Amino acid sequence: MDKDKIKEGVRLILEGIGENPAREGLIDTPDRIARMYEEIFAGIDSDRTDIDTSNSDAEAKMVLSKTFSADTNEIVLEKDITFYSMCEHHLLPFYGKAHIAYIPDGRVAGLSKLARTVEAYAKRPQLQERLTTQIADAIMNYLHAKGSMVIIEAEHMCMTMRGVKKPGSKTMTYACRGEFAHNDVLADRVLGMIK
């Protein structure tokens, strides 16, 4: 991440909206925003050439590789995982809850690992639809689950504070893989557990 470019960009934006970047209240704003961006866009790899070669995948793989033996093939559900991300269209936040269900194949992940997987993909300019499928695919690919199901419900500031201005409206996205994609009873069971 190039913090100097971010700082210069923020100065230009301040000037562009008619503000004085040298004003007391704004003088440190470019640096504060550069530090904030370093945190909220931590999922971006500086060597990335496209959306599929990010360190988010590497982080999810590392996080989900720590597993424990389990003699179960029953549904594991972690719900209400709070996340924050940035819409790639307006660079405004969207935030909400992710619900992750999976069917283990002899190995389970520590529960914090599911929340860390959400974070790995959320910390980048993102689309909610892509975030949902990336998490579902990571559970299948790196946890080697028999099935994964991810539901995300989020509020988008690009819709609530600008444009159509509909605060409180939520967008829900849903991705099913493996056994959940082929078995409506299992998918319905997860939906019932979430409610």
BELDALIN-V704964 format. One record per backbone hydrogen bond with DSSP energy under -0.5 kcal/mol. NH is the residue of the N-H (numbers start at 1). CO is the residue of the C=O. Records with the same first field share a line. If there is no record, write none. Layout:
NH = CO / CO
This chain:
3 = 1
6 = 2
7 = 3
8 = 4
9 = 5
10 = 6
11 = 7
12 = 8
13 = 9
14 = 10
15 = 11
16 = 12
17 = 13
18 = 15
19 = 14
21 = 19
23 = 20
26 = 23
27 = 23
29 = 26
30 = 26
32 = 28
33 = 29
34 = 30
35 = 31
36 = 32
37 = 33
38 = 34
39 = 35
40 = 36
41 = 37
42 = 39
43 = 123
44 = 41
48 = 45
53 = 50
56 = 43
57 = 54
58 = 54
59 = 55
60 = 56
61 = 57
62 = 58
63 = 59
64 = 60
65 = 61 / 62
66 = 63
67 = 65
68 = 108
70 = 106
72 = 70
76 = 102
78 = 100
79 = 77
81 = 98
82 = 80
83 = 96
85 = 94
86 = 122 / 124
87 = 92
88 = 126
91 = 87
94 = 85
95 = 155
96 = 83
97 = 153
98 = 81
99 = 151
100 = 78
101 = 149
102 = 76
103 = 147
104 = 74 / 102
105 = 107
106 = 72
108 = 68
110 = 66
113 = 110
114 = 110 / 111
115 = 111
116 = 112
117 = 113
118 = 114
119 = 115
120 = 116
121 = 117
122 = 118
123 = 119
124 = 122
126 = 86
131 = 127
132 = 128
133 = 129
134 = 130
135 = 131
136 = 132
137 = 133
138 = 134
139 = 135
140 = 136
141 = 137
142 = 138
143 = 138 / 139
144 = 140
145 = 139
146 = 103
147 = 103
148 = 177
149 = 101
150 = 175
151 = 99
152 = 173
153 = 97
154 = 171
155 = 95
157 = 93 / 155
159 = 156
160 = 156
161 = 157
165 = 162
166 = 159
169 = 166
171 = 154
173 = 152
175 = 150
177 = 148
179 = 146
180 = 177
181 = 178
182 = 178
183 = 179
187 = 183
188 = 184
189 = 185
190 = 186
191 = 187
192 = 188
193 = 189
194 = 190
195 = 191
